Amino acid sequence: MHSLLHLGLGAILVLACGAATARFTSFSTPAEPFAWNMSLLKRRAFWIGVFVGLMFLYSDYKFDKAFVHPIA
């Protein structure tokens, strides 16, 4: 259950990074700050944000694995 929650929150983080990057690097976006439409997927900034979100998840994974101390 914990891993499913972690996976779901990771997916939300990746999509939020992509949407925020696409929104805040584009000056032609209408007044709705996070309008989700298909043209968002065509923006290079969205995919750059998705890559940044994946880097966040990877660094979190590596940090978690580096500081795991077995009890025995």
N, CA, C and O atoms as a Tripos MOL2 file, in Angstrom:
@<TRIPOS>MOLECULE
protein
  288   287    72     0     0
PROTEIN
NO_CHARGES

@<TRIPOS>ATOM
      1 N           0.8290   -1.1970    0.0000 N.3       1 MET1
      2 CA          0.0000    0.0000    0.0000 C.3       1 MET1
      3 C           0.8730    1.2600    0.0000 C.2       1 MET1
      4 O           0.5810    2.2400   -0.6860 O.2       1 MET1
      5 N           1.9470    1.2050    0.7870 N.am      2 HIS2
      6 CA          2.8280    2.3610    0.8620 C.3       2 HIS2
      7 C           3.5010    2.6280   -0.4860 C.2       2 HIS2
      8 O           3.6680    3.7820   -0.8820 O.2       2 HIS2
      9 N           3.8850    1.5610   -1.1870 N.am      3 SER3
     10 CA          4.5530    1.7510   -2.4780 C.3       3 SER3
     11 C           3.5800    2.2950   -3.5190 C.2       3 SER3
     12 O           3.9790    3.0890   -4.3710 O.2       3 SER3
     13 N           2.3080    1.8850   -3.4690 N.am      4 LEU4
     14 CA          1.3120    2.4360   -4.3980 C.3       4 LEU4
     15 C           1.0690    3.9140   -4.1320 C.2       4 LEU4
     16 O           0.9190    4.7030   -5.0650 O.2       4 LEU4
     17 N           1.0320    4.2800   -2.8760 N.am      5 LEU5
     18 CA          0.8700    5.6870   -2.5190 C.3       5 LEU5
     19 C           2.0770    6.4970   -2.9880 C.2       5 LEU5
     20 O           1.9270    7.5960   -3.5230 O.2       5 LEU5
     21 N           3.2620    5.9500   -2.7860 N.am      6 HIS6
     22 CA          4.4860    6.6300   -3.2170 C.3       6 HIS6
     23 C           4.5190    6.7690   -4.7400 C.2       6 HIS6
     24 O           4.9390    7.8040   -5.2580 O.2       6 HIS6
     25 N           4.0830    5.7450   -5.4510 N.am      7 LEU7
     26 CA          4.0370    5.7850   -6.9120 C.3       7 LEU7
     27 C           3.0330    6.8190   -7.4070 C.2       7 LEU7
     28 O           3.3180    7.5660   -8.3440 O.2       7 LEU7
     29 N           1.8600    6.8660   -6.7830 N.am      8 GLY8
     30 CA          0.8430    7.8490   -7.1680 C.3       8 GLY8
     31 C           1.2800    9.2750   -6.8960 C.2       8 GLY8
     32 O           1.0770   10.1610   -7.7260 O.2       8 GLY8
     33 N           1.8770    9.4980   -5.7420 N.am      9 LEU9
     34 CA          2.3580   10.8440   -5.4270 C.3       9 LEU9
     35 C           3.5180   11.2460   -6.3300 C.2       9 LEU9
     36 O           3.6690   12.4210   -6.6660 O.2       9 LEU9
     37 N           4.3290   10.2830   -6.7200 N.am     10 GLY10
     38 CA          5.4090   10.5710   -7.6590 C.3      10 GLY10
     39 C           4.8760   10.9850   -9.0180 C.2      10 GLY10
     40 O           5.4060   11.9060   -9.6400 O.2      10 GLY10
     41 N           3.8240   10.3090   -9.4870 N.am     11 ALA11
     42 CA          3.2150   10.6780  -10.7680 C.3      11 ALA11
     43 C           2.6130   12.0750  -10.7020 C.2      11 ALA11
     44 O           2.7200   12.8450  -11.6560 O.2      11 ALA11
     45 N           1.9820   12.4010   -9.5840 N.am     12 ILE12
     46 CA          1.4190   13.7440   -9.4130 C.3      12 ILE12
     47 C           2.5300   14.7850   -9.4020 C.2      12 ILE12
     48 O           2.3770   15.8580   -9.9850 O.2      12 ILE12
     49 N           3.6440   14.4820   -8.7460 N.am     13 LEU13
     50 CA          4.7770   15.4070   -8.7170 C.3      13 LEU13
     51 C           5.3280   15.6550  -10.1170 C.2      13 LEU13
     52 O           5.6220   16.7960  -10.4750 O.2      13 LEU13
     53 N           5.4690   14.6010  -10.9040 N.am     14 VAL14
     54 CA          6.0080   14.7400  -12.2580 C.3      14 VAL14
     55 C           5.0830   15.5890  -13.1160 C.2      14 VAL14
     56 O           5.5470   16.4820  -13.8250 O.2      14 VAL14
     57 N           3.7790   15.3250  -13.0630 N.am     15 LEU15
     58 CA          2.8270   16.1090  -13.8590 C.3      15 LEU15
     59 C           2.7480   17.5530  -13.3800 C.2      15 LEU15
     60 O           2.6180   18.4700  -14.1900 O.2      15 LEU15
     61 N           2.8260   17.7600  -12.0730 N.am     16 ALA16
     62 CA          2.7890   19.1300  -11.5510 C.3      16 ALA16
     63 C           4.0290   19.9090  -11.9690 C.2      16 ALA16
     64 O           3.9350   21.0920  -12.2950 O.2      16 ALA16
     65 N           5.1790   19.2630  -11.9640 N.am     17 CYS17
     66 CA          6.4020   19.9410  -12.4260 C.3      17 CYS17
     67 C           6.2850   20.3080  -13.8940 C.2      17 CYS17
     68 O           6.6730   21.4050  -14.2960 O.2      17 CYS17
     69 N           5.7560   19.4030  -14.6900 N.am     18 GLY18
     70 CA          5.5840   19.6940  -16.1080 C.3      18 GLY18
     71 C           4.6080   20.8240  -16.3500 C.2      18 GLY18
     72 O           4.8790   21.7120  -17.1590 O.2      18 GLY18
     73 N           3.4660   20.8090  -15.6570 N.am     19 ALA19
     74 CA          2.4610   21.8610  -15.8380 C.3      19 ALA19
     75 C           2.9710   23.2080  -15.3490 C.2      19 ALA19
     76 O           2.7410   24.2300  -15.9960 O.2      19 ALA19
     77 N           3.6560   23.2160  -14.2200 N.am     20 ALA20
     78 CA          4.1630   24.4830  -13.6900 C.3      20 ALA20
     79 C           5.2400   25.0670  -14.5950 C.2      20 ALA20
     80 O           5.2750   26.2770  -14.8160 O.2      20 ALA20
     81 N           6.1160   24.2180  -15.1170 N.am     21 THR21
     82 CA          7.1540   24.7140  -16.0130 C.3      21 THR21
     83 C           6.5500   25.2590  -17.2900 C.2      21 THR21
     84 O           6.9620   26.3160  -17.7680 O.2      21 THR21
     85 N           5.5750   24.5530  -17.8510 N.am     22 ALA22
     86 CA          4.9340   25.0210  -19.0770 C.3      22 ALA22
     87 C           4.1700   26.3160  -18.8330 C.2      22 ALA22
     88 O           4.1330   27.1910  -19.6980 O.2      22 ALA22
     89 N           3.5680   26.4380  -17.6730 N.am     23 ARG23
     90 CA          2.7850   27.6400  -17.3810 C.3      23 ARG23
     91 C           3.6780   28.8510  -17.1640 C.2      23 ARG23
     92 O           3.4190   29.9200  -17.7160 O.2      23 ARG23
     93 N           4.7060   28.6950  -16.3830 N.am     24 PHE24
     94 CA          5.4990   29.8540  -15.9880 C.3      24 PHE24
     95 C           6.6210   30.2010  -16.9600 C.2      24 PHE24
     96 O           7.3460   31.1720  -16.7440 O.2      24 PHE24
     97 N           6.7730   29.4200  -18.0270 N.am     25 THR25
     98 CA          7.7250   29.8030  -19.0680 C.3      25 THR25
     99 C           7.0290   30.2930  -20.3200 C.2      25 THR25
    100 O           7.6910   30.6390  -21.2980 O.2      25 THR25
    101 N           5.7050   30.3300  -20.3100 N.am     26 SER26
    102 CA          4.9580   30.7710  -21.4820 C.3      26 SER26
    103 C           4.1950   32.0400  -21.1370 C.2      26 SER26
    104 O           3.4930   32.1000  -20.1270 O.2      26 SER26
    105 N           4.3370   33.0420  -21.9770 N.am     27 PHE27
    106 CA          3.6200   34.2920  -21.7530 C.3      27 PHE27
    107 C           2.3260   34.3550  -22.5440 C.2      27 PHE27
    108 O           1.5730   35.3200  -22.4110 O.2      27 PHE27
    109 N           2.0500   33.3500  -23.3650 N.am     28 SER28
    110 CA          0.8390   33.3640  -24.1750 C.3      28 SER28
    111 C          -0.2780   32.5320  -23.5680 C.2      28 SER28
    112 O          -1.3150   32.3430  -24.2030 O.2      28 SER28
    113 N          -0.0890   32.0330  -22.3600 N.am     29 THR29
    114 CA         -1.1070   31.2230  -21.7000 C.3      29 THR29
    115 C          -2.2200   32.1240  -21.1900 C.2      29 THR29
    116 O          -1.9430   33.1880  -20.6360 O.2      29 THR29
    117 N          -3.4740   31.7220  -21.3650 N.am     30 PRO30
    118 CA         -4.5680   32.5490  -20.8510 C.3      30 PRO30
    119 C          -4.5640   32.6550  -19.3310 C.2      30 PRO30
    120 O          -3.6790   32.1120  -18.6700 O.2      30 PRO30
    121 N          -5.5360   33.3420  -18.7890 N.am     31 ALA31
    122 CA         -5.5590   33.6720  -17.3640 C.3      31 ALA31
    123 C          -5.6700   32.4490  -16.4620 C.2      31 ALA31
    124 O          -5.3110   32.5270  -15.2870 O.2      31 ALA31
    125 N          -6.1510   31.3340  -16.9690 N.am     32 GLU32
    126 CA         -6.2400   30.1340  -16.1490 C.3      32 GLU32
    127 C          -4.8340   29.5780  -15.9480 C.2      32 GLU32
    128 O          -4.1950   29.1610  -16.9140 O.2      32 GLU32
    129 N          -4.3470   29.5670  -14.7240 N.am     33 PRO33
    130 CA         -2.9360   29.2240  -14.5310 C.3      33 PRO33
    131 C          -2.5880   27.7810  -14.8660 C.2      33 PRO33
    132 O          -1.5140   27.5270  -15.4120 O.2      33 PRO33
    133 N          -3.4570   26.8370  -14.5570 N.am     34 PHE34
    134 CA         -3.1380   25.4370  -14.8020 C.3      34 PHE34
    135 C          -4.2290   24.7590  -15.6170 C.2      34 PHE34
    136 O          -4.7430   23.7100  -15.2290 O.2      34 PHE34
    137 N          -4.5780   25.3600  -16.7430 N.am     35 ALA35
    138 CA         -5.5660   24.7450  -17.6270 C.3      35 ALA35
    139 C          -4.9340   23.5320  -18.2930 C.2      35 ALA35
    140 O          -3.8920   23.6450  -18.9400 O.2      35 ALA35
    141 N          -5.5620   22.3770  -18.1340 N.am     36 TRP36
    142 CA         -5.0120   21.1560  -18.7010 C.3      36 TRP36
    143 C          -5.6960   20.8990  -20.0330 C.2      36 TRP36
    144 O          -6.8990   20.6390  -20.0700 O.2      36 TRP36
    145 N          -4.9560   20.9670  -21.1110 N.am     37 ASN37
    146 CA         -5.4770   20.6350  -22.4290 C.3      37 ASN37
    147 C          -4.3850   19.9380  -23.2230 C.2      37 ASN37
    148 O          -3.2470   19.8260  -22.7670 O.2      37 ASN37
    149 N          -4.7360   19.4750  -24.4030 N.am     38 MET38
    150 CA         -3.7910   18.6870  -25.1900 C.3      38 MET38
    151 C          -2.6360   19.5190  -25.7430 C.2      38 MET38
    152 O          -1.5720   18.9750  -26.0390 O.2      38 MET38
    153 N          -2.8310   20.8180  -25.8840 N.am     39 SER39
    154 CA         -1.7240   21.6380  -26.3800 C.3      39 SER39
    155 C          -0.6050   21.7490  -25.3480 C.2      39 SER39
    156 O           0.5380   22.0510  -25.6890 O.2      39 SER39
    157 N          -0.9470   21.5010  -24.0790 N.am     40 LEU40
    158 CA          0.0830   21.5120  -23.0390 C.3      40 LEU40
    159 C           1.1150   20.4150  -23.2820 C.2      40 LEU40
    160 O           2.3010   20.6030  -23.0120 O.2      40 LEU40
    161 N           0.6620   19.2670  -23.7940 N.am     41 LEU41
    162 CA          1.5640   18.1450  -24.0310 C.3      41 LEU41
    163 C           2.5120   18.3960  -25.1950 C.2      41 LEU41
    164 O           3.5300   17.7180  -25.3230 O.2      41 LEU41
    165 N           2.1860   19.3620  -26.0400 N.am     42 LYS42
    166 CA          3.0260   19.6550  -27.2030 C.3      42 LYS42
    167 C           4.1120   20.6720  -26.8980 C.2      42 LYS42
    168 O           4.9740   20.9220  -27.7400 O.2      42 LYS42
    169 N           4.0880   21.2560  -25.7240 N.am     43 ARG43
    170 CA          5.0840   22.2670  -25.3800 C.3      43 ARG43
    171 C           6.3670   21.6200  -24.8910 C.2      43 ARG43
    172 O           6.3420   20.6610  -24.1200 O.2      43 ARG43
    173 N           7.4700   22.1490  -25.3440 N.am     44 ARG44
    174 CA          8.7710   21.6460  -24.9120 C.3      44 ARG44
    175 C           8.9690   21.8940  -23.4190 C.2      44 ARG44
    176 O           9.5730   21.0750  -22.7270 O.2      44 ARG44
    177 N           8.4650   23.0110  -22.9280 N.am     45 ALA45
    178 CA          8.6350   23.3350  -21.5090 C.3      45 ALA45
    179 C           7.9480   22.3040  -20.6160 C.2      45 ALA45
    180 O           8.4440   22.0050  -19.5300 O.2      45 ALA45
    181 N           6.8130   21.7570  -21.0590 N.am     46 PHE46
    182 CA          6.1260   20.7250  -20.2810 C.3      46 PHE46
    183 C           7.0260   19.5030  -20.1090 C.2      46 PHE46
    184 O           7.1390   18.9620  -19.0090 O.2      46 PHE46
    185 N           7.6560   19.0770  -21.1830 N.am     47 TRP47
    186 CA          8.4950   17.8850  -21.1170 C.3      47 TRP47
    187 C           9.7850   18.1450  -20.3550 C.2      47 TRP47
    188 O          10.3270   17.2330  -19.7290 O.2      47 TRP47
    189 N          10.2820   19.3690  -20.4000 N.am     48 ILE48
    190 CA         11.4350   19.7220  -19.5650 C.3      48 ILE48
    191 C          11.0410   19.6310  -18.0910 C.2      48 ILE48
    192 O          11.8080   19.1250  -17.2730 O.2      48 ILE48
    193 N           9.8440   20.1200  -17.7520 N.am     49 GLY49
    194 CA          9.3560   20.0210  -16.3780 C.3      49 GLY49
    195 C           9.1410   18.5880  -15.9400 C.2      49 GLY49
    196 O           9.4130   18.2410  -14.7910 O.2      49 GLY49
    197 N           8.6500   17.7450  -16.8530 N.am     50 VAL50
    198 CA          8.4930   16.3230  -16.5390 C.3      50 VAL50
    199 C           9.8570   15.6950  -16.2480 C.2      50 VAL50
    200 O           9.9890   14.8940  -15.3230 O.2      50 VAL50
    201 N          10.8630   16.0550  -17.0330 N.am     51 PHE51
    202 CA         12.2130   15.5450  -16.7970 C.3      51 PHE51
    203 C          12.7360   15.9950  -15.4330 C.2      51 PHE51
    204 O          13.3660   15.2140  -14.7200 O.2      51 PHE51
    205 N          12.4780   17.2460  -15.0740 N.am     52 VAL52
    206 CA         12.9060   17.7480  -13.7650 C.3      52 VAL52
    207 C          12.1960   16.9840  -12.6460 C.2      52 VAL52
    208 O          12.8180   16.6360  -11.6430 O.2      52 VAL52
    209 N          10.9090   16.7250  -12.8120 N.am     53 GLY53
    210 CA         10.1790   15.9380  -11.8230 C.3      53 GLY53
    211 C          10.7320   14.5300  -11.6820 C.2      53 GLY53
    212 O          10.8150   14.0010  -10.5730 O.2      53 GLY53
    213 N          11.1140   13.9190  -12.8060 N.am     54 LEU54
    214 CA         11.7280   12.5940  -12.7440 C.3      54 LEU54
    215 C          13.0830   12.6400  -12.0440 C.2      54 LEU54
    216 O          13.4490   11.7040  -11.3330 O.2      54 LEU54
    217 N          13.8210   13.7170  -12.2430 N.am     55 MET55
    218 CA         15.0920   13.8690  -11.5220 C.3      55 MET55
    219 C          14.8510   14.0050  -10.0230 C.2      55 MET55
    220 O          15.6190   13.4660   -9.2260 O.2      55 MET55
    221 N          13.7890   14.7210   -9.6230 N.am     56 PHE56
    222 CA         13.4360   14.8040   -8.2030 C.3      56 PHE56
    223 C          13.1610   13.4130   -7.6390 C.2      56 PHE56
    224 O          13.6530   13.0620   -6.5670 O.2      56 PHE56
    225 N          12.3720   12.6250   -8.3690 N.am     57 LEU57
    226 CA         12.0440   11.2860   -7.8880 C.3      57 LEU57
    227 C          13.2810   10.3990   -7.8060 C.2      57 LEU57
    228 O          13.4450    9.6460   -6.8460 O.2      57 LEU57
    229 N          14.1490   10.4830   -8.8070 N.am     58 TYR58
    230 CA         15.3610    9.6610   -8.7980 C.3      58 TYR58
    231 C          16.2780   10.0410   -7.6380 C.2      58 TYR58
    232 O          16.8410    9.1710   -6.9750 O.2      58 TYR58
    233 N          16.4240   11.3330   -7.3990 N.am     59 SER59
    234 CA         17.2890   11.7480   -6.2910 C.3      59 SER59
    235 C          16.6830   11.3460   -4.9500 C.2      59 SER59
    236 O          17.4130   11.0110   -4.0170 O.2      59 SER59
    237 N          15.3530   11.3770   -4.8440 N.am     60 ASP60
    238 CA         14.6920   10.9150   -3.6230 C.3      60 ASP60
    239 C          14.9290    9.4230   -3.4180 C.2      60 ASP60
    240 O          15.1780    8.9700   -2.3010 O.2      60 ASP60
    241 N          14.8500    8.6710   -4.5070 N.am     61 TYR61
    242 CA         15.0940    7.2280   -4.4400 C.3      61 TYR61
    243 C          16.5360    6.9360   -4.0220 C.2      61 TYR61
    244 O          16.7730    6.0920   -3.1580 O.2      61 TYR61
    245 N          17.4930    7.6280   -4.6300 N.am     62 LYS62
    246 CA         18.8980    7.4030   -4.2910 C.3      62 LYS62
    247 C          19.1950    7.8320   -2.8520 C.2      62 LYS62
    248 O          19.9570    7.1650   -2.1520 O.2      62 LYS62
    249 N          18.6040    8.9340   -2.4120 N.am     63 PHE63
    250 CA         18.7980    9.3880   -1.0370 C.3      63 PHE63
    251 C          18.2420    8.3670   -0.0590 C.2      63 PHE63
    252 O          18.8650    8.0690    0.9600 O.2      63 PHE63
    253 N          17.0660    7.8310   -0.3740 N.am     64 ASP64
    254 CA         16.4380    6.8450    0.4920 C.3      64 ASP64
    255 C          17.2910    5.5840    0.5740 C.2      64 ASP64
    256 O          17.4500    5.0170    1.6550 O.2      64 ASP64
    257 N          17.8380    5.1430   -0.5420 N.am     65 LYS65
    258 CA         18.6590    3.9300   -0.5490 C.3      65 LYS65
    259 C          20.0150    4.1540    0.1200 C.2      65 LYS65
    260 O          20.5820    3.2170    0.6820 O.2      65 LYS65
    261 N          20.5360    5.3610    0.0700 N.am     66 ALA66
    262 CA         21.8600    5.6220    0.6410 C.3      66 ALA66
    263 C          21.8340    5.6520    2.1630 C.2      66 ALA66
    264 O          22.8450    5.3630    2.8020 O.2      66 ALA66
    265 N          20.6980    5.9960    2.7480 N.am     67 PHE67
    266 CA         20.6400    6.1640    4.1960 C.3      67 PHE67
    267 C          19.7670    5.1270    4.8850 C.2      67 PHE67
    268 O          19.2360    5.3820    5.9660 O.2      67 PHE67
    269 N          19.6160    3.9690    4.2720 N.am     68 VAL68
    270 CA         18.8830    2.8790    4.9090 C.3      68 VAL68
    271 C          19.8670    2.0990    5.7740 C.2      68 VAL68
    272 O          20.8870    1.6130    5.2870 O.2      68 VAL68
    273 N          19.5490    1.9860    7.0550 N.am     69 HIS69
    274 CA         20.4070    1.2660    7.9870 C.3      69 HIS69
    275 C          19.6760    0.0090    8.4530 C.2      69 HIS69
    276 O          18.6340    0.1000    9.1020 O.2      69 HIS69
    277 N          20.2100   -1.1430    8.1290 N.am     70 PRO70
    278 CA         19.5540   -2.3680    8.6000 C.3      70 PRO70
    279 C          19.6330   -2.4820   10.1240 C.2      70 PRO70
    280 O          20.6130   -2.0620   10.7400 O.2      70 PRO70
    281 N          18.6100   -3.0430   10.7040 N.am     71 ILE71
    282 CA         18.5290   -3.1330   12.1640 C.3      71 ILE71
    283 C          19.4820   -4.2090   12.6940 C.2      71 ILE71
    284 O          20.0530   -4.0390   13.7710 O.2      71 ILE71
    285 N          19.6630   -5.3000   11.9690 N.am     72 ALA72
    286 CA         20.5070   -6.3870   12.4800 C.3      72 ALA72
    287 C          21.9060   -6.1390   12.1900 C.2      72 ALA72
    288 O          22.7620   -6.9490   12.5460 O.2      72 ALA72
@<TRIPOS>BOND
     1     1     2 1
     2     2     3 1
     3     3     4 2
     4     3     5 am
     5     5     6 1
     6     6     7 1
     7     7     8 2
     8     7     9 am
     9     9    10 1
    10    10    11 1
    11    11    12 2
    12    11    13 am
    13    13    14 1
    14    14    15 1
    15    15    16 2
    16    15    17 am
    17    17    18 1
    18    18    19 1
    19    19    20 2
    20    19    21 am
    21    21    22 1
    22    22    23 1
    23    23    24 2
    24    23    25 am
    25    25    26 1
    26    26    27 1
    27    27    28 2
    28    27    29 am
    29    29    30 1
    30    30    31 1
    31    31    32 2
    32    31    33 am
    33    33    34 1
    34    34    35 1
    35    35    36 2
    36    35    37 am
    37    37    38 1
    38    38    39 1
    39    39    40 2
    40    39    41 am
    41    41    42 1
    42    42    43 1
    43    43    44 2
    44    43    45 am
    45    45    46 1
    46    46    47 1
    47    47    48 2
    48    47    49 am
    49    49    50 1
    50    50    51 1
    51    51    52 2
    52    51    53 am
    53    53    54 1
    54    54    55 1
    55    55    56 2
    56    55    57 am
    57    57    58 1
    58    58    59 1
    59    59    60 2
    60    59    61 am
    61    61    62 1
    62    62    63 1
    63    63    64 2
    64    63    65 am
    65    65    66 1
    66    66    67 1
    67    67    68 2
    68    67    69 am
    69    69    70 1
    70    70    71 1
    71    71    72 2
    72    71    73 am
    73    73    74 1
    74    74    75 1
    75    75    76 2
    76    75    77 am
    77    77    78 1
    78    78    79 1
    79    79    80 2
    80    79    81 am
    81    81    82 1
    82    82    83 1
    83    83    84 2
    84    83    85 am
    85    85    86 1
    86    86    87 1
    87    87    88 2
    88    87    89 am
    89    89    90 1
    90    90    91 1
    91    91    92 2
    92    91    93 am
    93    93    94 1
    94    94    95 1
    95    95    96 2
    96    95    97 am
    97    97    98 1
    98    98    99 1
    99    99   100 2
   100    99   101 am
   101   101   102 1
   102   102   103 1
   103   103   104 2
   104   103   105 am
   105   105   106 1
   106   106   107 1
   107   107   108 2
   108   107   109 am
   109   109   110 1
   110   110   111 1
   111   111   112 2
   112   111   113 am
   113   113   114 1
   114   114   115 1
   115   115   116 2
   116   115   117 am
   117   117   118 1
   118   118   119 1
   119   119   120 2
   120   119   121 am
   121   121   122 1
   122   122   123 1
   123   123   124 2
   124   123   125 am
   125   125   126 1
   126   126   127 1
   127   127   128 2
   128   127   129 am
   129   129   130 1
   130   130   131 1
   131   131   132 2
   132   131   133 am
   133   133   134 1
   134   134   135 1
   135   135   136 2
   136   135   137 am
   137   137   138 1
   138   138   139 1
   139   139   140 2
   140   139   141 am
   141   141   142 1
   142   142   143 1
   143   143   144 2
   144   143   145 am
   145   145   146 1
   146   146   147 1
   147   147   148 2
   148   147   149 am
   149   149   150 1
   150   150   151 1
   151   151   152 2
   152   151   153 am
   153   153   154 1
   154   154   155 1
   155   155   156 2
   156   155   157 am
   157   157   158 1
   158   158   159 1
   159   159   160 2
   160   159   161 am
   161   161   162 1
   162   162   163 1
   163   163   164 2
   164   163   165 am
   165   165   166 1
   166   166   167 1
   167   167   168 2
   168   167   169 am
   169   169   170 1
   170   170   171 1
   171   171   172 2
   172   171   173 am
   173   173   174 1
   174   174   175 1
   175   175   176 2
   176   175   177 am
   177   177   178 1
   178   178   179 1
   179   179   180 2
   180   179   181 am
   181   181   182 1
   182   182   183 1
   183   183   184 2
   184   183   185 am
   185   185   186 1
   186   186   187 1
   187   187   188 2
   188   187   189 am
   189   189   190 1
   190   190   191 1
   191   191   192 2
   192   191   193 am
   193   193   194 1
   194   194   195 1
   195   195   196 2
   196   195   197 am
   197   197   198 1
   198   198   199 1
   199   199   200 2
   200   199   201 am
   201   201   202 1
   202   202   203 1
   203   203   204 2
   204   203   205 am
   205   205   206 1
   206   206   207 1
   207   207   208 2
   208   207   209 am
   209   209   210 1
   210   210   211 1
   211   211   212 2
   212   211   213 am
   213   213   214 1
   214   214   215 1
   215   215   216 2
   216   215   217 am
   217   217   218 1
   218   218   219 1
   219   219   220 2
   220   219   221 am
   221   221   222 1
   222   222   223 1
   223   223   224 2
   224   223   225 am
   225   225   226 1
   226   226   227 1
   227   227   228 2
   228   227   229 am
   229   229   230 1
   230   230   231 1
   231   231   232 2
   232   231   233 am
   233   233   234 1
   234   234   235 1
   235   235   236 2
   236   235   237 am
   237   237   238 1
   238   238   239 1
   239   239   240 2
   240   239   241 am
   241   241   242 1
   242   242   243 1
   243   243   244 2
   244   243   245 am
   245   245   246 1
   246   246   247 1
   247   247   248 2
   248   247   249 am
   249   249   250 1
   250   250   251 1
   251   251   252 2
   252   251   253 am
   253   253   254 1
   254   254   255 1
   255   255   256 2
   256   255   257 am
   257   257   258 1
   258   258   259 1
   259   259   260 2
   260   259   261 am
   261   261   262 1
   262   262   263 1
   263   263   264 2
   264   263   265 am
   265   265   266 1
   266   266   267 1
   267   267   268 2
   268   267   269 am
   269   269   270 1
   270   270   271 1
   271   271   272 2
   272   271   273 am
   273   273   274 1
   274   274   275 1
   275   275   276 2
   276   275   277 am
   277   277   278 1
   278   278   279 1
   279   279   280 2
   280   279   281 am
   281   281   282 1
   282   282   283 1
   283   283   284 2
   284   283   285 am
   285   285   286 1
   286   286   287 1
   287   287   288 2
@<TRIPOS>SUBSTRUCTURE
     1 MET1         2 RESIDUE 1 A MET
     2 HIS2         6 RESIDUE 1 A HIS
     3 SER3        10 RESIDUE 1 A SER
     4 LEU4        14 RESIDUE 1 A LEU
     5 LEU5        18 RESIDUE 1 A LEU
     6 HIS6        22 RESIDUE 1 A HIS
     7 LEU7        26 RESIDUE 1 A LEU
     8 GLY8        30 RESIDUE 1 A GLY
     9 LEU9        34 RESIDUE 1 A LEU
    10 GLY10       38 RESIDUE 1 A GLY
    11 ALA11       42 RESIDUE 1 A ALA
    12 ILE12       46 RESIDUE 1 A ILE
    13 LEU13       50 RESIDUE 1 A LEU
    14 VAL14       54 RESIDUE 1 A VAL
    15 LEU15       58 RESIDUE 1 A LEU
    16 ALA16       62 RESIDUE 1 A ALA
    17 CYS17       66 RESIDUE 1 A CYS
    18 GLY18       70 RESIDUE 1 A GLY
    19 ALA19       74 RESIDUE 1 A ALA
    20 ALA20       78 RESIDUE 1 A ALA
    21 THR21       82 RESIDUE 1 A THR
    22 ALA22       86 RESIDUE 1 A ALA
    23 ARG23       90 RESIDUE 1 A ARG
    24 PHE24       94 RESIDUE 1 A PHE
    25 THR25       98 RESIDUE 1 A THR
    26 SER26      102 RESIDUE 1 A SER
    27 PHE27      106 RESIDUE 1 A PHE
    28 SER28      110 RESIDUE 1 A SER
    29 THR29      114 RESIDUE 1 A THR
    30 PRO30      118 RESIDUE 1 A PRO
    31 ALA31      122 RESIDUE 1 A ALA
    32 GLU32      126 RESIDUE 1 A GLU
    33 PRO33      130 RESIDUE 1 A PRO
    34 PHE34      134 RESIDUE 1 A PHE
    35 ALA35      138 RESIDUE 1 A ALA
    36 TRP36      142 RESIDUE 1 A TRP
    37 ASN37      146 RESIDUE 1 A ASN
    38 MET38      150 RESIDUE 1 A MET
    39 SER39      154 RESIDUE 1 A SER
    40 LEU40      158 RESIDUE 1 A LEU
    41 LEU41      162 RESIDUE 1 A LEU
    42 LYS42      166 RESIDUE 1 A LYS
    43 ARG43      170 RESIDUE 1 A ARG
    44 ARG44      174 RESIDUE 1 A ARG
    45 ALA45      178 RESIDUE 1 A ALA
    46 PHE46      182 RESIDUE 1 A PHE
    47 TRP47      186 RESIDUE 1 A TRP
    48 ILE48      190 RESIDUE 1 A ILE
    49 GLY49      194 RESIDUE 1 A GLY
    50 VAL50      198 RESIDUE 1 A VAL
    51 PHE51      202 RESIDUE 1 A PHE
    52 VAL52      206 RESIDUE 1 A VAL
    53 GLY53      210 RESIDUE 1 A GLY
    54 LEU54      214 RESIDUE 1 A LEU
    55 MET55      218 RESIDUE 1 A MET
    56 PHE56      222 RESIDUE 1 A PHE
    57 LEU57      226 RESIDUE 1 A LEU
    58 TYR58      230 RESIDUE 1 A TYR
    59 SER59      234 RESIDUE 1 A SER
    60 ASP60      238 RESIDUE 1 A ASP
    61 TYR61      242 RESIDUE 1 A TYR
    62 LYS62      246 RESIDUE 1 A LYS
    63 PHE63      250 RESIDUE 1 A PHE
    64 ASP64      254 RESIDUE 1 A ASP
    65 LYS65      258 RESIDUE 1 A LYS
    66 ALA66      262 RESIDUE 1 A ALA
    67 PHE67      266 RESIDUE 1 A PHE
    68 VAL68      270 RESIDUE 1 A VAL
    69 HIS69      274 RESIDUE 1 A HIS
    70 PRO70      278 RESIDUE 1 A PRO
    71 ILE71      282 RESIDUE 1 A ILE
    72 ALA72      286 RESIDUE 1 A ALA
